[in-house]
Amino acid sequence: MPYVNLRVVGKLTREQKKQIAKEFSDTLLRVANKPKEATYLVIDEVDGENWAQGEKFFG
């Protein structure tokens, strides 16, 4: 059972989330022979004010 946790800065549309889920599950099927029904994906949308690289915040 593959589990993917994706964190992104900002918000995604429902359509973007659907496309991401499709592409991740397609890749796991093609590369690892894991059925799409067994793939779990969690998308965490993080506000830029809570995401930093070094001292630089993205919000």
Buried (B, 14 or more C-beta within 10 A) or exposed (E): EBEBEBEBBEEBEEEEBEEBBEEBBEBBBEEEEBEEEEBEBEBEEBEEEEBEEEEEEEE
